[in-house]
Amino acid sequence: MKFSDKLRLLIEERNLTQKRVANDLNIAPSTMGGYVQGSSEPDFETLKRLAQYFDVTTDYLLNVHSDKSESFLEDELLRVFRSMTDEQQRLYLEQGKVFLKANAPH
C-alpha cells in the first residue's frame, strides 16, 4: 500500500478531514492534499510528525515490513489493535475467538 493510501486510511479511520490534519500539524491544506493524492511526499520531519499524530511508525507509513511479524496484514492488525481502548481490545479478541470457532472445520 502506498504512502498516500495509508495516509488516506488513517484520516478516514479517525473521521478526520485533510484540512483538520493539516491545521493540527501546521501544514498547508494543499500540501496535505498532495500527500493524500500521491502527487507529493513529505520531508523526513513532516513524516515523523504525521507518524506521531496518528500514533503509528514511520515504517508503517512507508510500508516497510518489520521482521517482527509475518506479513503486512499482521502489522495492520497490530496497529488497529493498539489504537483501541482496553475494553475495545477485549471485545475484539472475543469476537475473533467466536469467528474462529464458527469457521473451524467440522
mmCIF file of the C-alpha atoms, coordinates in Angstrom:
data_MODEL
# 
_entry.id   MODEL 
# 
loop_
_atom_site.group_PDB 
_atom_site.id 
_atom_site.type_symbol 
_atom_site.label_atom_id 
_atom_site.label_alt_id 
_atom_site.label_comp_id 
_atom_site.label_asym_id 
_atom_site.label_entity_id 
_atom_site.label_seq_id 
_atom_site.pdbx_PDB_ins_code 
_atom_site.Cartn_x 
_atom_site.Cartn_y 
_atom_site.Cartn_z 
_atom_site.occupancy 
_atom_site.B_iso_or_equiv 
_atom_site.pdbx_formal_charge 
_atom_site.auth_seq_id 
_atom_site.auth_comp_id 
_atom_site.auth_asym_id 
_atom_site.auth_atom_id 
_atom_site.pdbx_PDB_model_num 
ATOM 1   C CA . MET A 1 1   ? 0.000   0.000   0.000  1.00 0.00 ? 1   MET A CA 1 
ATOM 2   C CA . LYS A 1 2   ? 1.375   3.402   -0.989 1.00 0.00 ? 2   LYS A CA 1 
ATOM 3   C CA . PHE A 1 3   ? 2.046   6.214   1.478  1.00 0.00 ? 3   PHE A CA 1 
ATOM 4   C CA . SER A 1 4   ? -0.878  8.215   0.105  1.00 0.00 ? 4   SER A CA 1 
ATOM 5   C CA . ASP A 1 5   ? -3.253  5.277   0.629  1.00 0.00 ? 5   ASP A CA 1 
ATOM 6   C CA . LYS A 1 6   ? -2.040  4.728   4.186  1.00 0.00 ? 6   LYS A CA 1 
ATOM 7   C CA . LEU A 1 7   ? -2.480  8.406   4.989  1.00 0.00 ? 7   LEU A CA 1 
ATOM 8   C CA . ARG A 1 8   ? -5.984  8.473   3.498  1.00 0.00 ? 8   ARG A CA 1 
ATOM 9   C CA . LEU A 1 9   ? -6.917  5.351   5.502  1.00 0.00 ? 9   LEU A CA 1 
ATOM 10  C CA . LEU A 1 10  ? -5.679  6.874   8.766  1.00 0.00 ? 10  LEU A CA 1 
ATOM 11  C CA . ILE A 1 11  ? -7.619  10.079  8.140  1.00 0.00 ? 11  ILE A CA 1 
ATOM 12  C CA . GLU A 1 12  ? -10.804 8.159   7.322  1.00 0.00 ? 12  GLU A CA 1 
ATOM 13  C CA . GLU A 1 13  ? -10.465 5.743   10.266 1.00 0.00 ? 13  GLU A CA 1 
ATOM 14  C CA . ARG A 1 14  ? -10.396 8.655   12.660 1.00 0.00 ? 14  ARG A CA 1 
ATOM 15  C CA . ASN A 1 15  ? -13.241 10.528  10.955 1.00 0.00 ? 15  ASN A CA 1 
ATOM 16  C CA . LEU A 1 16  ? -10.964 13.488  10.316 1.00 0.00 ? 16  LEU A CA 1 
ATOM 17  C CA . THR A 1 17  ? -10.636 15.748  7.322  1.00 0.00 ? 17  THR A CA 1 
ATOM 18  C CA . GLN A 1 18  ? -7.459  16.519  5.425  1.00 0.00 ? 18  GLN A CA 1 
ATOM 19  C CA . LYS A 1 19  ? -7.937  20.156  6.384  1.00 0.00 ? 19  LYS A CA 1 
ATOM 20  C CA . ARG A 1 20  ? -8.160  19.287  10.090 1.00 0.00 ? 20  ARG A CA 1 
ATOM 21  C CA . VAL A 1 21  ? -4.966  17.224  9.993  1.00 0.00 ? 21  VAL A CA 1 
ATOM 22  C CA . ALA A 1 22  ? -3.218  19.968  8.015  1.00 0.00 ? 22  ALA A CA 1 
ATOM 23  C CA . ASN A 1 23  ? -4.298  22.601  10.541 1.00 0.00 ? 23  ASN A CA 1 
ATOM 24  C CA . ASP A 1 24  ? -3.312  20.431  13.520 1.00 0.00 ? 24  ASP A CA 1 
ATOM 25  C CA . LEU A 1 25  ? 0.149   19.890  12.047 1.00 0.00 ? 25  LEU A CA 1 
ATOM 26  C CA . ASN A 1 26  ? 0.546   23.420  10.682 1.00 0.00 ? 26  ASN A CA 1 
ATOM 27  C CA . ILE A 1 27  ? 0.763   22.159  7.094  1.00 0.00 ? 27  ILE A CA 1 
ATOM 28  C CA . ALA A 1 28  ? -0.870  23.930  4.161  1.00 0.00 ? 28  ALA A CA 1 
ATOM 29  C CA . PRO A 1 29  ? -4.113  22.129  3.226  1.00 0.00 ? 29  PRO A CA 1 
ATOM 30  C CA . SER A 1 30  ? -2.937  21.990  -0.401 1.00 0.00 ? 30  SER A CA 1 
ATOM 31  C CA . THR A 1 31  ? 0.252   20.243  0.732  1.00 0.00 ? 31  THR A CA 1 
ATOM 32  C CA . MET A 1 32  ? -1.779  17.697  2.696  1.00 0.00 ? 32  MET A CA 1 
ATOM 33  C CA . GLY A 1 33  ? -3.947  17.206  -0.387 1.00 0.00 ? 33  GLY A CA 1 
ATOM 34  C CA . GLY A 1 34  ? -0.820  16.424  -2.388 1.00 0.00 ? 34  GLY A CA 1 
ATOM 35  C CA . TYR A 1 35  ? 0.219   13.812  0.164  1.00 0.00 ? 35  TYR A CA 1 
ATOM 36  C CA . VAL A 1 36  ? -3.208  12.140  0.095  1.00 0.00 ? 36  VAL A CA 1 
ATOM 37  C CA . GLN A 1 37  ? -3.420  12.262  -3.720 1.00 0.00 ? 37  GLN A CA 1 
ATOM 38  C CA . GLY A 1 38  ? 0.090   10.862  -4.067 1.00 0.00 ? 38  GLY A CA 1 
ATOM 39  C CA . SER A 1 39  ? 1.376   13.798  -6.094 1.00 0.00 ? 39  SER A CA 1 
ATOM 40  C CA . SER A 1 40  ? 3.899   14.764  -3.406 1.00 0.00 ? 40  SER A CA 1 
ATOM 41  C CA . GLU A 1 41  ? 5.571   13.241  -0.361 1.00 0.00 ? 41  GLU A CA 1 
ATOM 42  C CA . PRO A 1 42  ? 6.538   14.765  2.979  1.00 0.00 ? 42  PRO A CA 1 
ATOM 43  C CA . ASP A 1 43  ? 10.065  15.534  4.066  1.00 0.00 ? 43  ASP A CA 1 
ATOM 44  C CA . PHE A 1 44  ? 11.515  13.493  6.927  1.00 0.00 ? 44  PHE A CA 1 
ATOM 45  C CA . GLU A 1 45  ? 10.453  15.912  9.642  1.00 0.00 ? 45  GLU A CA 1 
ATOM 46  C CA . THR A 1 46  ? 6.869   16.041  8.393  1.00 0.00 ? 46  THR A CA 1 
ATOM 47  C CA . LEU A 1 47  ? 6.815   12.253  8.058  1.00 0.00 ? 47  LEU A CA 1 
ATOM 48  C CA . LYS A 1 48  ? 7.816   11.955  11.723 1.00 0.00 ? 48  LYS A CA 1 
ATOM 49  C CA . ARG A 1 49  ? 5.124   14.460  12.735 1.00 0.00 ? 49  ARG A CA 1 
ATOM 50  C CA . LEU A 1 50  ? 2.485   12.522  10.779 1.00 0.00 ? 50  LEU A CA 1 
ATOM 51  C CA . ALA A 1 51  ? 3.561   9.279   12.455 1.00 0.00 ? 51  ALA A CA 1 
ATOM 52  C CA . GLN A 1 52  ? 3.324   10.863  15.902 1.00 0.00 ? 52  GLN A CA 1 
ATOM 53  C CA . TYR A 1 53  ? -0.031  12.445  15.093 1.00 0.00 ? 53  TYR A CA 1 
ATOM 54  C CA . PHE A 1 54  ? -1.558  9.124   14.047 1.00 0.00 ? 54  PHE A CA 1 
ATOM 55  C CA . ASP A 1 55  ? 0.363   7.090   16.637 1.00 0.00 ? 55  ASP A CA 1 
ATOM 56  C CA . VAL A 1 56  ? 1.970   4.851   14.024 1.00 0.00 ? 56  VAL A CA 1 
ATOM 57  C CA . THR A 1 57  ? 5.562   4.244   12.999 1.00 0.00 ? 57  THR A CA 1 
ATOM 58  C CA . THR A 1 58  ? 7.260   5.832   10.043 1.00 0.00 ? 58  THR A CA 1 
ATOM 59  C CA . ASP A 1 59  ? 7.849   2.271   8.814  1.00 0.00 ? 59  ASP A CA 1 
ATOM 60  C CA . TYR A 1 60  ? 4.085   1.774   8.764  1.00 0.00 ? 60  TYR A CA 1 
ATOM 61  C CA . LEU A 1 61  ? 3.563   4.962   6.760  1.00 0.00 ? 61  LEU A CA 1 
ATOM 62  C CA . LEU A 1 62  ? 6.303   3.977   4.313  1.00 0.00 ? 62  LEU A CA 1 
ATOM 63  C CA . ASN A 1 63  ? 5.048   0.386   4.069  1.00 0.00 ? 63  ASN A CA 1 
ATOM 64  C CA . VAL A 1 64  ? 8.282   -1.068  5.415  1.00 0.00 ? 64  VAL A CA 1 
ATOM 65  C CA . HIS A 1 65  ? 7.575   -4.542  6.736  1.00 0.00 ? 65  HIS A CA 1 
ATOM 66  C CA . SER A 1 66  ? 9.094   -5.383  10.122 1.00 0.00 ? 66  SER A CA 1 
ATOM 67  C CA . ASP A 1 67  ? 10.782  -8.709  10.801 1.00 0.00 ? 67  ASP A CA 1 
ATOM 68  C CA . LYS A 1 68  ? 8.726   -8.944  13.994 1.00 0.00 ? 68  LYS A CA 1 
ATOM 69  C CA . SER A 1 69  ? 5.630   -10.072 12.133 1.00 0.00 ? 69  SER A CA 1 
ATOM 70  C CA . GLU A 1 70  ? 4.939   -12.436 9.293  1.00 0.00 ? 70  GLU A CA 1 
ATOM 71  C CA . SER A 1 71  ? 3.028   -10.094 6.993  1.00 0.00 ? 71  SER A CA 1 
ATOM 72  C CA . PHE A 1 72  ? 1.756   -6.590  6.343  1.00 0.00 ? 72  PHE A CA 1 
ATOM 73  C CA . LEU A 1 73  ? -1.693  -7.823  7.405  1.00 0.00 ? 73  LEU A CA 1 
ATOM 74  C CA . GLU A 1 74  ? -0.297  -8.777  10.790 1.00 0.00 ? 74  GLU A CA 1 
ATOM 75  C CA . ASP A 1 75  ? 1.331   -5.345  11.083 1.00 0.00 ? 75  ASP A CA 1 
ATOM 76  C CA . GLU A 1 76  ? -2.027  -3.736  10.239 1.00 0.00 ? 76  GLU A CA 1 
ATOM 77  C CA . LEU A 1 77  ? -3.892  -5.914  12.732 1.00 0.00 ? 77  LEU A CA 1 
ATOM 78  C CA . LEU A 1 78  ? -1.455  -4.941  15.474 1.00 0.00 ? 78  LEU A CA 1 
ATOM 79  C CA . ARG A 1 79  ? -1.727  -1.248  14.578 1.00 0.00 ? 79  ARG A CA 1 
ATOM 80  C CA . VAL A 1 80  ? -5.517  -1.361  14.734 1.00 0.00 ? 80  VAL A CA 1 
ATOM 81  C CA . PHE A 1 81  ? -5.474  -3.343  17.983 1.00 0.00 ? 81  PHE A CA 1 
ATOM 82  C CA . ARG A 1 82  ? -3.093  -0.889  19.644 1.00 0.00 ? 82  ARG A CA 1 
ATOM 83  C CA . SER A 1 83  ? -5.303  2.051   18.697 1.00 0.00 ? 83  SER A CA 1 
ATOM 84  C CA . MET A 1 84  ? -8.242  0.591   20.661 1.00 0.00 ? 84  MET A CA 1 
ATOM 85  C CA . THR A 1 85  ? -9.190  1.133   24.287 1.00 0.00 ? 85  THR A CA 1 
ATOM 86  C CA . ASP A 1 86  ? -8.720  -1.785  26.705 1.00 0.00 ? 86  ASP A CA 1 
ATOM 87  C CA . GLU A 1 87  ? -12.430 -2.556  26.548 1.00 0.00 ? 87  GLU A CA 1 
ATOM 88  C CA . GLN A 1 88  ? -12.425 -2.488  22.739 1.00 0.00 ? 88  GLN A CA 1 
ATOM 89  C CA . GLN A 1 89  ? -9.411  -4.813  22.699 1.00 0.00 ? 89  GLN A CA 1 
ATOM 90  C CA . ARG A 1 90  ? -11.174 -7.346  24.945 1.00 0.00 ? 90  ARG A CA 1 
ATOM 91  C CA . LEU A 1 91  ? -14.305 -7.250  22.789 1.00 0.00 ? 91  LEU A CA 1 
ATOM 92  C CA . TYR A 1 92  ? -12.241 -7.562  19.604 1.00 0.00 ? 92  TYR A CA 1 
ATOM 93  C CA . LEU A 1 93  ? -10.454 -10.630 20.950 1.00 0.00 ? 93  LEU A CA 1 
ATOM 94  C CA . GLU A 1 94  ? -13.717 -12.268 21.987 1.00 0.00 ? 94  GLU A CA 1 
ATOM 95  C CA . GLN A 1 95  ? -15.190 -11.627 18.550 1.00 0.00 ? 95  GLN A CA 1 
ATOM 96  C CA . GLY A 1 96  ? -12.087 -13.118 16.957 1.00 0.00 ? 96  GLY A CA 1 
ATOM 97  C CA . LYS A 1 97  ? -12.425 -16.260 19.064 1.00 0.00 ? 97  LYS A CA 1 
ATOM 98  C CA . VAL A 1 98  ? -16.085 -16.595 18.101 1.00 0.00 ? 98  VAL A CA 1 
ATOM 99  C CA . PHE A 1 99  ? -15.145 -16.129 14.436 1.00 0.00 ? 99  PHE A CA 1 
ATOM 100 C CA . LEU A 1 100 ? -12.504 -18.871 14.637 1.00 0.00 ? 100 LEU A CA 1 
ATOM 101 C CA . LYS A 1 101 ? -14.877 -21.245 16.379 1.00 0.00 ? 101 LYS A CA 1 
ATOM 102 C CA . ALA A 1 102 ? -17.682 -20.609 13.866 1.00 0.00 ? 102 ALA A CA 1 
ATOM 103 C CA . ASN A 1 103 ? -15.340 -21.162 10.929 1.00 0.00 ? 103 ASN A CA 1 
ATOM 104 C CA . ALA A 1 104 ? -13.475 -24.186 12.291 1.00 0.00 ? 104 ALA A CA 1 
ATOM 105 C CA . PRO A 1 105 ? -13.646 -27.324 10.138 1.00 0.00 ? 105 PRO A CA 1 
ATOM 106 C CA . HIS A 1 106 ? -16.226 -29.787 11.446 1.00 0.00 ? 106 HIS A CA 1 
# 
